[in-house]
Each structure stands twice: as C-alpha cells, then as structure tokens.
Amino acid sequence: MAGYHTRWVRTEDSGEDPERIAIREALAFGKALYDRRTALGLSVESLAERAGMTVDEIECIEEGGTSPTVPLLRRLAAALDADVRMTSGHDVGSLWFEAHAA
C-alpha cells in the first residue's frame, strides 16, 4: 500500500509529520480509555484485571504513551463492554469507546 502510513493516514495528503500524528493519536486513545473507565466507575486495577493487562500498561495508555493498535483496541473494548468508534481526525475526541447498545 504505497503512500500509506501505518497510522491510518495517507502521508502525502496530510502534509503533517507522522510523529506528531502518532502523538496526537496516542493522546486521543488515552483520553478515550480514561473517559470510558471512569464513566463505568472502574479503577485502573479493575480494568487491568478485566483486560488481562498490568496497571502500568493501563496507566501508560491513559497518559498517552501507547499508540492504538487494532488488537489492543479490541481487547480494551471487550474489557469495557464497548465498541470502538473513530473519526478521520487524529485529535482528542477522534476516538472513543461507546457502550454496547442494549
């Protein structure tokens, strides 16, 4: 897939530095995880247990230190009883976890 960056953006179209995009995506991912976890009233420890991850891994994500990957998004969505939603942007609010429909 020539011309595509692995962060879901065509690099020739964006004109942006891929590293800056990756940072913004990681921050959006972290905020989305934090927002859903706190909306559910879960502690970091509880979410880590549900997701089969460590507290340090969850904290790293919430602090914007981890880039979102499809397997990781799926794992966390399952632990949060949610679906993952994204827009074409890269900023905070462009990725969120949405509760499963009842």
C-alpha positions as CSV (number, residue, x, y, z in Angstrom):
1,M,0.0,0.0,0.0
2,A,2.4,2.6,-1.2
3,G,1.8,6.1,0.1
4,Y,0.1,5.0,3.3
5,H,1.5,5.4,6.7
6,T,0.7,2.7,9.3
7,R,-1.2,5.2,11.5
8,W,-4.3,5.2,9.2
9,V,-3.4,8.3,7.3
10,R,-2.2,8.9,3.8
11,T,1.0,10.8,4.4
12,E,1.1,12.6,1.0
13,D,-2.4,14.0,1.7
14,S,-1.9,15.2,5.3
15,G,1.3,17.2,4.9
16,E,1.9,16.5,8.7
17,D,4.8,15.0,10.4
18,P,3.8,11.3,11.1
19,E,5.4,11.5,14.6
20,R,3.1,14.4,15.6
21,I,0.1,12.5,14.3
22,A,1.2,9.4,16.3
23,I,1.5,11.6,19.5
24,R,-2.0,13.0,18.9
25,E,-3.5,9.6,18.3
26,A,-1.9,8.2,21.5
27,L,-3.3,11.1,23.5
28,A,-6.8,10.6,22.0
29,F,-6.5,6.9,22.8
30,G,-5.5,7.6,26.4
31,K,-8.3,10.1,26.9
32,A,-10.9,7.7,25.4
33,L,-9.8,4.9,27.7
34,Y,-9.8,7.2,30.8
35,D,-13.2,8.6,29.9
36,R,-14.9,5.2,29.5
37,R,-13.1,3.6,32.5
38,T,-14.2,6.5,34.8
39,A,-17.7,6.5,33.3
40,L,-18.0,2.9,34.4
41,G,-16.6,3.7,37.8
42,L,-13.7,1.3,37.3
43,S,-10.3,1.6,39.0
44,V,-7.2,1.2,36.9
45,E,-6.6,-2.0,38.8
46,S,-10.1,-3.4,37.9
47,L,-9.7,-2.5,34.2
48,A,-6.2,-4.1,34.1
49,E,-7.6,-7.3,35.5
50,R,-10.6,-7.3,33.1
51,A,-8.2,-6.7,30.1
52,G,-5.5,-9.1,31.3
53,M,-3.0,-6.3,31.4
54,T,-0.9,-4.7,34.1
55,V,-1.7,-1.5,35.9
56,D,1.4,0.1,34.4
57,E,0.2,-0.8,30.9
58,I,-3.2,0.9,31.5
59,E,-1.6,3.9,33.1
60,C,0.8,4.3,30.2
61,I,-2.1,4.2,27.7
62,E,-4.1,6.8,29.7
63,E,-1.1,9.0,29.8
64,G,-0.8,9.0,26.0
65,G,2.2,6.8,25.9
66,T,0.8,4.0,23.8
67,S,-0.3,4.1,20.1
68,P,-3.6,2.4,19.4
69,T,-3.4,-0.9,17.5
70,V,-6.4,-2.9,16.3
71,P,-5.7,-5.8,18.7
72,L,-5.3,-3.5,21.7
73,L,-8.5,-1.5,20.8
74,R,-10.4,-4.8,20.6
75,R,-9.0,-6.1,23.9
76,L,-9.9,-2.9,25.7
77,A,-13.3,-2.6,24.1
78,A,-14.2,-6.1,25.3
79,A,-13.0,-5.2,28.8
80,L,-15.1,-2.0,28.8
81,D,-18.2,-3.7,27.3
82,A,-18.0,-1.2,24.5
83,D,-17.4,-0.7,20.8
84,V,-14.6,1.5,19.4
85,R,-15.6,4.5,17.4
86,M,-13.2,6.7,15.3
87,T,-13.4,9.7,13.1
88,S,-10.9,10.5,10.4
89,G,-9.1,13.0,12.6
90,H,-6.3,12.4,15.0
91,D,-7.0,14.7,17.9
92,V,-8.6,14.2,21.3
93,G,-12.2,13.2,20.6
94,S,-11.4,11.4,17.4
95,L,-11.5,8.0,19.1
96,W,-13.9,6.8,21.8
97,F,-15.4,3.8,23.4
98,E,-19.2,3.6,23.2
99,A,-21.3,1.4,25.3
100,H,-22.9,-1.6,23.6
101,A,-26.5,-1.0,22.6
102,A,-28.9,-2.6,25.0
